[in-house]
Amino acid sequence: MDFFDFHHHKKNISYGIYNLDINQIPPNFSYSIGIHPKDIDVDNIEMQFTWIRSMMFKNCFAIGECGLDSFVEVDQKIQEEVFLRQIQLANEFKKPLIIHCVRKFYEVISFRKKSQQAMIIHGFNKKQSVAEDLLKNNFYLSFGKAVLYHLSLQETLKTVPLDKLFLETDNDDFNIEELYQKVSEIKKISIEQLQKQILENLETIRNG
């Protein structure tokens, strides 16, 4: 059985969405492309956006990672401007957005109304109140390795609707099948049902 990896950085995994870094050659399977807050090049932003536009062909599934990060040295106003431009790109090309967010969840929520496309918070590992606020604003949540050992996150996961859920490995080195197994136990459904639901969620965000 194959398990879809919603967000990963490994070129040997083709069943998922590969995070393409700026100026990399794209793979021949689904990838996402965006300007991560830490990668914003203030002197070359226009070149970065030109490159993204040039990569908007068939296998580009989503825009991202993009978002806001309070630990990054790039000025917050510039981060917000670059994030907004990527939301506008997603609207133009009808692509979902994979969101990177560090201690800026309420700012990210404030951008939700500007997007006509699905927005997915990747690597979600925050408390339940943050999850509830995101879900109320129609975000999807993608969970990673932390679910395997983080008990309060497991409790939060219990409350996340199945139709708002994705699973990912991100940069972590582990078998995503472990994550599907753990989440199927937490949600009290079969691993086959979980897999089917995630593929349905993919189709939903693909179609706007």
N, C-alpha and C positions, 0 to 999 in steps of 0.2 A: 504494500500500500504506500502510495506517495503522499507526502504531507506538504501542503503549500506554505512557503516561508514568505510572509508578507513583506519583510524588510531585512535584507542581508547584504553583506559586503564580500561575498565569496563567489568568485567566477566559476567555481566547479559546481555550483547549485543552479540548475536551470529552471527548477519548478518553484518559482517565487518571483519576487521583484528585487532585482539587483540595484544597489545604490551606486550610480555612476558618478565618480568624482570629476571635477572640472578638468577638461582636456584629455580625459581618457577616451580610448576607442570603445564604442558601445558593443555589448555582446549581441548575439543573434537570438536572444530571448528577452523577456520583459525586464525593463529597467525604469528607474526613476532618475530624474535629473533636476538639480536645483542649486541654489547658492545657500549653503549652510551659514549661519551667522558668523562662525569662526573663519569662513573662507571669503568673506566680503573683502574685495580688494578696492578700497576707496578710490584709488587712482585709475582703476581699469574696470569699473562697474559696467560701462557700456559694452566693452569687449566680452565680459562674462555673459551679459544678456544676449548678445549676438550669437555667442557659441550655443547657449541653451536653445535659441530659436532654430539653429541649424541641426539640432538633434531631435526635433519634434517629428520623427517619423514613426512608422508602424509599431515598433517594439517599445516605444516610450509609453509606459502605462500611466505615470504620475509625475507631478512636479514635486520635488523634494529631495533631500530634506531641506526644508526652509522653516523659518520661524523666528523666535526671539530667545535670547540667552543672557541672563543677567551677569554671568561670569565672563563673557567675552569682552575684550577691550574695545571693540568697535562701538562707537557712540550709539546709544539707544535710538535716537531719532533716525540715524542712517539705517539701523537694523529694521526699523518699522517701515521706512520708505522702500527698502529692498524687498521686504516681506509683502507689502502691498502690491508692488509691481509683479511679484510672482503669482499672487492671487489673481491679478488681472490677466496674466498669461494663461493661467489655468482656466479662467472663464473663456478666453478667446479660443483656446485649443480643446476645450471640454475635457480636461484632465482632472482627476482628484488630486488633493494635496496631502503629502506626507509631512507632518508637522514635528519639528524639533522644538521643545519648549523646556527651559530651565528657569524656574521661579518667575515666570511671566504668564501664568495661565489666564489671569483675568484680562491682561492686555491682549492675549491671543483670542480670547472669547469676544473681545470688543471688535475684532476684525471679521468675525463669523458672518455678519450681515453683508459684508462686501463680496462674499464668495457665492457663486451660483453652483459650485461643485462641492462634492463631499470633502470633508476635512478629517483626517485621521491623525490622532496623537500617537506617535510611535514610541515604543519603550515605556509605556505608562507604568509608573510604580509609586504613585502618590496616594494620599489618604482618600477615604470614601467621599468626603464632602467635595473634594476637587472633582472626583469622578462624576458625582451627581450633577455638579454645575456644568460640566462639559456635556454630559448626556442630555441635560435639559436644553442645551443649545445645539443639539443635533450633531455632535461630534461622534466619530467612531473611536474606539480605544484599541490599540494593538499592544499585547502583552508579551514579555520576553522571559528570560531565564529567571528573573527574580521571583516569579510565581512558584518555582520549584521549592523555594525555602522560606519565603517571606509570608509569615502567617497572616498578618493583617491585610496584605495584598490579596491573599487567597479569599479572605472574608469579603473584601471589596469586589472581587471577581464574581462572587456568588450573586451580586446584585446587578451585574451588567447584563443587559438583554443580549441574547444570543445573536440577534440581528444587528448588533453594534460592535461586534467582536472580531479581532484578528490576532494571529499569533506569529511571532518572529524570533529569529536568532540574533539579529543585529550584528554586533562585532564579536559576540560570545561564541566560544568553541564548545558546542554541545550538539547532540542530536535532537532535532526539533520533534521527533516522535515522542521523546520523554515529555515534552511540554503538552502535546496533544493528549497524551495519556493522563497527565496530572489534571488538565483542564476538564477532560471528560469525567473524571472522578469528582471534581469540585462541582461541576454543573449537573452531575447525576444523569448523564446521557451516554450513549455509546460513542466510541471514537469515530465510527462511521457517520453517525448523525452530526457530530461536531464538524467533521470534514465537509460534509454536504452543506451545512449551514455556512461555513466560511466561504465556500465556492459560490454560494448564492449571494453572500454579501459582496463578493468581488464583482459579480455581475451587476449588482445594484449600483456600486460606486462607479463602475465603468460607464454605465448608462446615465450618469448624472443624477 
